[in-house]
Each structure stands twice: as C-alpha cells, then as structure tokens.
Amino acid sequence: MNAMHSLRMVTLAAVMVLSAVAGVRAQTASVDDTAKFLAGMMPSADSPLLPLTNEAAWQRHAKFFDGAFGQLEQRQLSRIRAWADTNLAAPKPTMFYMFSGPDFLYANAFYSKASTYVLSALEPVGSVPDLTRLPRGGIASALYNVERSLGSILSFSFFITKDMKTDLKAGQISGTLPILYVFLARSGMTVRSVTPVSLDDKGAAYFAGENAGPHAVRGVRITFAGSEGVEKTLYYFSTDLSNSGVRTSGFLKFCATLAPANTLIKSASYLMHSGNFTTVRNFLLNNSATIIQDDSGIPLAYYNSTKWRFFPFGRYLAPIDKFPGLYQESYAALFRRAQPIDFGIGYRWRTHETNVLLSVRLADDGTPAIDATASAEAPRAAPPPRRRPRAFIGSRPLPDFWPFWR
C-alpha cells in the first residue's frame, strides 16, 4: 500500500515538472523583452529569453553594444539633444522623417518631445520571430546580423542603402523591425505593442491584416513609452517616395492628417534636388513647422524666403564625390554666418565638416511655403577648396573614423 502511494506521488511530481517545463517553453517573450535582448540589454526576470543571456554570443553582443552606444551617446546623441533643447521652441507633436530607413535613434535625439513619429523609406518592415525557437546557433547568427546592419549608422550617422539591402535580408530576422527594436530599447523606451498597418490609396489606416486595396502601403505601428510613462507612437512605412510612387499611394494623405509636423532630413541622397521627387518635397515645405536638414535635403532655392527663417550651423562644403554637381552657391552664402556646432551628421559626418540648417516656418498668412516662381540653382561643380586650418569644436578632435567592426 505504501509502495503504491509512493509510486503515485512520484508520478504526480513528474507530471507537474513536465507541465512546468512545457509551460515555460510555450511562453512567448514580450516585444519589449525581445527588443531589449536584441539590443544587448537584460530582459525581465520572468522572460523566456533570460536563459539565452547566458550564451557567450549574447554576452559578447551586449558588451559590444554597451561600448558602441555609450560612445555614440557621448559624442553625438547627448550633444544633439542639448542643441535641440536650445534651438527648438514649442515643437509640434508629430515629426516626419522621409528617406529615414529605421533611424529612430536620430529622430528621437532631434525631436525627443514628439508624441508621433512617422518614418518612411524603401526598406521592408520585415519580422522578428520567437527567438527562443531559433535553431541551434541561430541566436549568434541573428545577433551578428543586427550588428552588421548597424555598422554605418553607428560610425557615420547614416545607413548605406546598398549594404542595408543585403544586411536586412540575412538570417532569421529581417527588415527594419529588429533595428527599430534595438534603437527603441537603447533610447530607454519600453515597447508596449507592435501592430502591422496598411494604408489605402486615400490614406486610411487598416490594422490586423485588413485588406487596404491594390496600392496598399505596408508598415508597422509601435507604441512605446519613455521613463515618464507617456505613451507615444512610431510608424514606419515601406514606400516609394518618388513622384510616381506617392501618386498611387495614400501615404502623403495619411501624413497630412498629422500635419503640421517637425521634419528631419539627412543623408537623403540629394533625391529632392531632382525633378522626380517634387511631390514629397512640396509636401514637406507646405506641411512642416520646422525642418532640420543637411544639404542633401531640400535645395534652398525651393524655400519661399518670405515664409521661412533660416538658422545655419556648422560649415558648408561641397557634397562628397559620390554626388557631383550639386553644390549650392546660396547655401554657401547662407553658411558664411553659421553658428558653431559640436556634433556631425550626414555624409559630411565629421564635426568640422558638417552642416545643419534649421528652417522655421513663419506665421501663416495663407501663402505657399514653397517658392513656386523660382527654379532651383543650376547644378554646378564646387569651387576649388580654399586652404584653411582645420577647426575642431569640442574638447578634442574626433577621429577620422570611429571603428565599428571588432
């Protein structure tokens, strides 16, 4: 009798253990824990991802990101936030960042007081699978691909498009979503929800896989909160911003419902200097309260000078050799009265070479914010460089290259 009772107790204990193990395996990590894990930050104590932080690959990844983001915060992001606090008054709740890729990092640094962020580029949204179900060795591979995809933006402040096309398609995780996760987590945000979103051709938003029609723009909506606990929203849309692309989509119609906004444009491949991106260029001029850009953004000739006030910072040099014939004499003249700056963005990412233009829209009298009567300056080659001493701003010169790869 005692033997039978003991057997029953042993069997019951075994069943309870197996059930507990099965329950742990069935538990799905939260999106916030997934974001933190990919960012090299510890997930919550009850997360199924916690055991994976014992792997050597994750510990190396965490140490590497701690160093990389720590340096970036010190030499870039903290300085940008200080600049924004000094120079941006009464920011709007929405910010637009066209041609952005998944760059929430700089969107948040420049416009940390925004409550709605709208990012857009060609790169697909992608997906992040349940990381606990990756095959053996899959975690190390996934973390390495995340590091690779962040190489240029951590070093130079921008993504290299041709590299991103390859990096964001590699491995088990793909697209812009894992990068958005990393940037949100490393910006001190708690991710609350992640939802697919589609826009129909009239700009109406559809969620939960609803059919948005044949010209739907696909994207993702992420809700998150910072340390103060206020919920904010980040939209990322994968869309073609050329004239033909926006003509058939509802993307700009959706953006118009959130306007007026603050706008950021950097490392935009000088696309809005051409005739194939006039629609998005005019939209931003007519729907922005402020525009922060480098010279790859909107040519100065397209601003209606009676509607905008310009505040140049840094130093304007010719575009880099990859973009010949795009030198702007009017930009050069404007930057002769530029104020100093202690960080660098864009293709001229070194602090002593960088240019930042803050354009502030004046009180609206109903007239357009674009100069519809003037054509842009004819493209021309840059004048020969003048020999001048290198002037560094800050405590010490920045290195010519901040090495990202180990």
C-alpha positions as CSV (number, residue, x, y, z in Angstrom):
1,M,0.0,0.0,0.0
2,N,2.8,2.4,1.0
3,A,4.7,1.4,-2.2
4,M,1.7,2.2,-4.4
5,H,1.2,5.6,-2.6
6,S,4.9,6.4,-3.1
7,L,4.6,5.5,-6.8
8,R,1.6,7.7,-7.3
9,M,3.4,10.6,-5.6
10,V,6.5,10.2,-7.8
11,T,4.3,10.0,-10.9
12,L,2.4,13.1,-9.9
13,A,5.6,15.0,-9.2
14,A,7.0,14.0,-12.6
15,V,3.8,15.2,-14.4
16,M,4.0,18.5,-12.6
17,V,7.6,19.0,-13.6
18,L,6.9,18.2,-17.2
19,S,3.9,20.5,-17.2
20,A,6.0,23.4,-15.8
21,V,8.7,22.8,-18.4
22,A,6.1,22.7,-21.2
23,G,4.6,25.9,-19.8
24,V,8.0,27.7,-19.9
25,R,8.6,26.6,-23.5
26,A,5.1,27.7,-24.5
27,Q,5.6,31.1,-23.0
28,T,6.3,33.8,-25.6
29,A,8.6,36.6,-24.9
30,S,7.1,40.1,-24.8
31,V,8.0,42.6,-27.6
32,D,9.8,44.7,-25.0
33,D,11.9,41.8,-23.8
34,T,12.7,40.9,-27.4
35,A,13.8,44.5,-28.1
36,K,16.0,44.6,-25.0
37,F,17.5,41.2,-25.9
38,L,18.4,42.2,-29.4
39,A,19.8,45.5,-28.0
40,G,22.1,43.6,-25.7
41,M,20.1,44.6,-22.6
42,M,18.8,42.3,-19.9
43,P,15.1,41.2,-20.4
44,S,12.8,40.9,-17.4
45,A,13.4,38.3,-14.8
46,D,10.5,36.1,-15.9
47,S,11.2,36.3,-19.6
48,P,11.8,33.1,-21.5
49,L,14.7,34.9,-23.1
50,L,16.6,35.2,-19.8
51,P,18.4,31.8,-20.1
52,L,19.7,32.8,-23.5
53,T,21.6,35.7,-22.0
54,N,24.0,33.1,-20.5
55,E,25.2,32.2,-24.0
56,A,28.6,33.6,-24.9
57,A,27.4,35.1,-28.1
58,W,24.8,37.2,-26.3
59,Q,27.2,38.3,-23.6
60,R,29.8,39.4,-26.3
61,H,27.0,41.2,-28.2
62,A,25.8,43.0,-25.0
63,K,29.4,44.1,-24.1
64,F,30.0,45.3,-27.7
65,F,26.7,47.3,-27.9
66,D,27.3,48.8,-24.4
67,G,30.6,50.2,-25.7
68,A,29.3,51.3,-29.1
69,F,26.1,53.0,-27.9
70,G,28.0,54.5,-24.9
71,Q,30.4,56.2,-27.3
72,L,27.6,57.3,-29.6
73,E,25.7,58.8,-26.7
74,Q,28.8,60.8,-25.5
75,R,29.9,62.1,-28.8
76,Q,26.7,62.5,-30.7
77,L,23.2,62.0,-29.2
78,S,23.7,63.9,-25.9
79,R,25.0,66.9,-27.9
80,I,22.1,66.7,-30.4
81,R,19.6,66.7,-27.6
82,A,21.3,69.7,-26.0
83,W,21.3,71.5,-29.3
84,A,17.6,70.8,-29.8
85,D,16.7,72.0,-26.3
86,T,18.5,75.3,-27.1
87,N,17.2,75.9,-30.6
88,L,13.8,74.3,-30.9
89,A,10.9,76.2,-29.3
90,A,7.3,74.7,-29.0
91,P,7.9,71.6,-31.1
92,K,4.8,70.0,-32.8
93,P,3.6,66.6,-31.5
94,T,4.3,64.9,-34.9
95,M,7.7,64.5,-36.7
96,F,8.2,63.4,-40.3
97,Y,11.4,61.7,-41.3
98,M,11.4,60.8,-45.0
99,F,14.2,58.6,-46.5
100,S,14.9,57.6,-43.0
101,G,15.3,53.8,-43.0
102,P,14.8,52.5,-39.4
103,D,16.6,55.5,-37.9
104,F,14.6,56.2,-34.8
105,L,17.8,56.9,-33.0
106,Y,18.3,60.4,-34.6
107,A,14.6,61.1,-34.9
108,N,14.3,60.8,-31.1
109,A,17.5,62.8,-30.5
110,F,16.4,65.8,-32.5
111,Y,12.7,65.6,-31.6
112,S,12.5,63.9,-28.3
113,K,9.3,65.8,-27.3
114,A,7.3,64.4,-30.3
115,S,4.5,62.0,-29.5
116,T,4.1,60.6,-33.0
117,Y,7.0,59.7,-35.3
118,V,6.5,58.9,-39.0
119,L,9.5,57.3,-40.7
120,S,9.5,56.1,-44.3
121,A,11.8,54.5,-46.8
122,L,12.0,51.7,-49.4
123,E,13.3,49.1,-46.9
124,P,10.8,46.4,-45.9
125,V,9.4,46.1,-42.4
126,G,10.5,42.5,-42.1
127,S,9.8,40.5,-39.0
128,V,11.3,39.2,-35.7
129,P,10.5,35.6,-34.9
130,D,10.2,34.0,-31.4
131,L,13.9,34.0,-30.6
132,T,13.5,31.0,-28.2
133,R,12.6,28.8,-31.2
134,L,15.6,29.6,-33.3
135,P,17.7,26.6,-34.3
136,R,21.0,25.8,-32.5
137,G,23.5,28.6,-33.4
138,G,20.6,30.8,-34.6
139,I,21.0,33.3,-31.8
140,A,24.6,34.0,-32.6
141,S,23.9,34.4,-36.3
142,A,20.9,36.8,-35.6
143,L,22.9,39.0,-33.2
144,Y,25.8,39.2,-35.7
145,N,23.4,40.3,-38.5
146,V,22.0,43.0,-36.2
147,E,25.5,44.3,-35.6
148,R,26.4,44.3,-39.3
149,S,23.2,46.2,-40.2
150,L,24.1,49.0,-37.7
151,G,27.7,49.4,-38.7
152,S,27.4,52.6,-40.8
153,I,24.9,54.5,-38.7
154,L,26.9,53.9,-35.5
155,S,30.0,55.1,-37.3
156,F,28.8,57.8,-39.7
157,S,25.2,58.7,-38.6
158,F,23.5,57.2,-41.7
159,F,22.7,53.9,-43.3
160,I,24.4,52.8,-46.5
161,T,21.5,51.7,-48.7
162,K,23.2,49.1,-50.8
163,D,24.6,47.4,-47.6
164,M,21.3,47.6,-45.8
165,K,19.5,45.8,-48.6
166,T,21.8,42.9,-48.0
167,D,22.1,43.0,-44.2
168,L,18.3,43.4,-43.6
169,K,17.6,40.3,-45.7
170,A,20.1,38.0,-44.0
171,G,19.3,35.3,-41.5
172,Q,16.3,34.5,-39.3
173,I,15.4,38.1,-38.5
174,S,15.0,40.6,-41.3
175,G,13.9,44.1,-42.4
176,T,13.8,47.3,-40.4
177,L,11.8,46.0,-37.4
178,P,14.7,44.4,-35.5
179,I,16.7,47.7,-35.9
180,L,13.7,49.7,-34.7
181,Y,13.6,47.4,-31.7
182,V,17.3,48.0,-30.9
183,F,17.0,51.8,-31.2
184,L,13.9,52.0,-29.1
185,A,15.5,49.9,-26.3
186,R,18.8,51.7,-26.4
187,S,16.9,55.0,-26.3
188,G,15.5,54.0,-23.0
189,M,12.0,53.2,-24.3
190,T,9.6,50.4,-23.2
191,V,7.9,48.8,-26.2
192,R,4.2,48.2,-25.5
193,S,2.8,46.9,-28.7
194,V,3.7,46.2,-32.3
195,T,1.0,46.0,-35.0
196,P,1.1,45.7,-38.8
197,V,-0.6,48.6,-40.6
198,S,-1.6,49.3,-44.2
199,L,-2.7,52.5,-45.9
200,D,-5.2,52.5,-48.7
201,D,-5.0,55.0,-51.6
202,K,-7.0,57.6,-49.6
203,G,-4.7,57.4,-46.6
204,A,-7.0,55.4,-44.3
205,A,-5.2,53.0,-42.0
206,Y,-6.0,49.3,-41.7
207,F,-4.8,47.0,-38.9
208,A,-4.8,43.3,-38.1
209,G,-4.4,42.2,-41.7
210,E,-7.4,44.0,-43.2
211,N,-7.4,44.5,-46.9
212,A,-6.2,48.0,-47.8
213,G,-6.5,47.6,-51.6
214,P,-4.2,47.0,-54.5
215,H,-2.0,50.1,-53.8
216,A,-1.6,49.5,-50.1
217,V,1.4,50.9,-48.3
218,R,2.7,48.4,-45.7
219,G,4.1,49.4,-42.4
220,V,4.2,48.9,-38.7
221,R,2.8,50.8,-35.7
222,I,4.8,50.6,-32.5
223,T,3.5,52.1,-29.2
224,F,6.1,52.8,-26.6
225,A,6.9,54.9,-23.5
226,G,9.9,56.6,-22.0
227,S,10.8,56.9,-18.4
228,E,8.0,59.4,-17.8
229,G,5.4,56.7,-18.9
230,V,3.7,58.8,-21.6
231,E,2.6,56.6,-24.5
232,K,4.0,57.5,-27.9
233,T,3.6,56.1,-31.4
234,L,6.1,55.2,-34.0
235,Y,5.0,54.5,-37.6
236,Y,7.4,53.0,-40.2
237,F,6.2,52.7,-43.8
238,S,7.9,50.9,-46.6
239,T,7.1,53.0,-49.6
240,D,8.4,54.6,-52.8
241,L,8.7,58.4,-52.2
242,S,9.2,59.3,-55.9
243,N,6.5,61.2,-57.8
244,S,5.1,58.0,-59.4
245,G,5.2,56.2,-56.1
246,V,3.3,58.7,-54.0
247,R,0.9,59.4,-56.8
248,T,-0.6,55.9,-56.5
249,S,-0.4,55.6,-52.7
250,G,-2.2,57.2,-49.8
251,F,1.0,57.8,-47.7
252,L,1.1,61.5,-48.0
253,K,-2.7,61.7,-47.4
254,F,-2.1,59.9,-44.2
255,C,0.7,62.2,-43.2
256,A,-1.5,65.2,-44.0
257,T,-3.9,64.1,-41.2
258,L,-1.0,64.5,-38.7
259,A,0.4,67.8,-40.0
260,P,1.8,70.3,-39.3
261,A,4.9,68.5,-38.2
262,N,8.5,68.9,-37.4
263,T,10.7,67.4,-40.2
264,L,14.1,65.8,-40.2
265,I,16.0,65.2,-43.5
266,K,19.6,63.9,-43.6
267,S,21.7,61.7,-45.8
268,A,18.8,61.7,-48.3
269,S,21.0,61.1,-51.4
270,Y,20.0,64.6,-52.7
271,L,16.9,63.0,-54.2
272,M,14.8,66.1,-53.6
273,H,17.3,68.1,-55.8
274,S,15.8,66.2,-58.8
275,G,12.5,66.5,-60.6
276,N,11.4,63.0,-59.7
277,F,10.8,63.9,-56.0
278,T,8.9,67.2,-56.3
279,T,5.7,65.9,-54.7
280,V,7.3,64.9,-51.4
281,R,9.5,68.0,-51.4
282,N,6.5,70.3,-51.8
283,F,4.5,68.3,-49.2
284,L,7.2,68.8,-46.6
285,L,7.5,72.5,-47.4
286,N,3.8,73.0,-47.0
287,N,3.3,70.7,-44.0
288,S,6.3,71.4,-41.8
289,A,6.6,73.9,-38.9
290,T,10.3,73.3,-38.8
291,I,12.8,71.5,-41.0
292,I,16.2,70.3,-39.8
293,Q,18.3,69.1,-42.7
294,D,21.8,68.7,-44.1
295,D,22.5,69.9,-47.6
296,S,21.2,66.6,-49.1
297,G,17.7,67.7,-48.2
298,I,15.6,70.4,-49.9
299,P,17.6,72.9,-52.0
300,L,17.5,76.4,-50.6
301,A,16.0,77.8,-53.8
302,Y,12.7,76.0,-53.2
303,Y,12.0,77.7,-49.9
304,N,9.9,80.8,-50.1
305,S,12.2,83.2,-48.2
306,T,9.3,85.3,-47.0
307,K,7.8,82.2,-45.3
308,W,10.9,80.8,-43.6
309,R,13.6,81.9,-41.3
310,F,16.9,80.2,-41.6
311,F,19.4,79.3,-38.9
312,P,22.6,77.7,-40.3
313,F,25.0,75.7,-38.1
314,G,28.4,74.3,-38.9
315,R,30.2,74.6,-42.2
316,Y,29.0,74.0,-45.7
317,L,31.4,72.3,-48.0
318,A,30.8,70.7,-51.4
319,P,28.8,67.4,-51.5
320,I,31.0,64.3,-51.3
321,D,32.4,63.0,-54.5
322,K,29.6,60.4,-54.8
323,F,27.2,63.3,-55.5
324,P,28.9,65.6,-58.0
325,G,27.4,68.8,-59.5
326,L,25.1,69.6,-56.5
327,Y,27.0,72.5,-54.9
328,Q,24.7,75.4,-53.9
329,E,26.1,78.9,-54.0
330,S,23.1,80.2,-52.0
331,Y,23.8,77.6,-49.3
332,A,27.4,78.6,-49.2
333,A,26.4,82.3,-48.8
334,L,24.0,81.4,-46.0
335,F,26.6,79.4,-44.1
336,R,29.0,82.3,-44.0
337,R,27.1,83.4,-41.0
338,A,26.7,80.0,-39.5
339,Q,26.9,79.3,-35.7
340,P,29.3,76.6,-34.4
341,I,28.2,73.1,-33.8
342,D,29.7,70.2,-31.7
343,F,28.3,67.1,-33.5
344,G,28.3,65.8,-37.0
345,I,25.6,64.3,-39.2
346,G,25.1,63.3,-42.9
347,Y,27.7,62.5,-45.5
348,R,30.0,65.2,-44.1
349,W,29.8,63.5,-40.7
350,R,33.0,64.8,-39.2
351,T,32.2,67.7,-36.8
352,H,34.5,70.2,-38.5
353,E,32.8,69.5,-41.9
354,T,29.2,69.1,-41.1
355,N,26.3,71.4,-41.9
356,V,22.9,71.6,-40.2
357,L,20.2,74.0,-41.4
358,L,17.2,74.7,-39.1
359,S,14.4,76.3,-41.1
360,V,11.4,77.7,-39.1
361,R,8.1,78.4,-40.7
362,L,6.8,82.0,-40.0
363,A,3.2,82.8,-39.1
364,D,0.9,81.5,-41.8
365,D,-0.8,84.1,-44.0
366,G,-2.2,81.6,-46.4
367,T,0.5,81.8,-49.0
368,P,2.5,78.8,-50.0
369,A,5.7,77.9,-48.2
370,I,7.4,76.9,-51.4
371,D,8.9,79.3,-53.9
372,A,6.9,78.3,-57.0
373,T,8.2,81.1,-59.2
374,A,12.0,80.4,-58.8
375,S,13.7,77.4,-60.2
376,A,16.5,75.7,-58.3
377,E,20.0,76.8,-58.9
378,A,21.6,75.1,-61.9
379,P,23.8,72.3,-60.6
380,R,27.4,73.3,-60.7
381,A,30.8,72.0,-59.6
382,A,32.2,73.1,-56.3
383,P,34.8,75.9,-56.3
384,P,38.3,74.8,-55.6
385,P,38.8,74.3,-51.9
386,R,40.5,77.1,-50.0
387,R,43.4,76.2,-47.8
388,R,42.4,76.9,-44.3
389,P,43.3,75.4,-40.9
390,R,41.2,72.6,-39.6
391,A,38.9,73.9,-36.9
392,F,37.6,71.4,-34.3
393,I,34.7,72.2,-32.0
394,G,34.6,70.4,-28.7
395,S,37.1,69.2,-26.2
396,R,39.4,67.4,-28.7
397,P,39.4,66.4,-32.4
398,L,37.3,63.5,-33.3
399,P,39.0,60.6,-35.1
400,D,38.6,60.4,-38.9
401,F,36.9,57.1,-38.4
402,W,35.2,55.7,-35.4
403,P,35.8,51.9,-35.8
404,F,32.7,49.8,-35.6
405,W,34.0,46.4,-36.5
406,R,35.9,44.4,-34.0
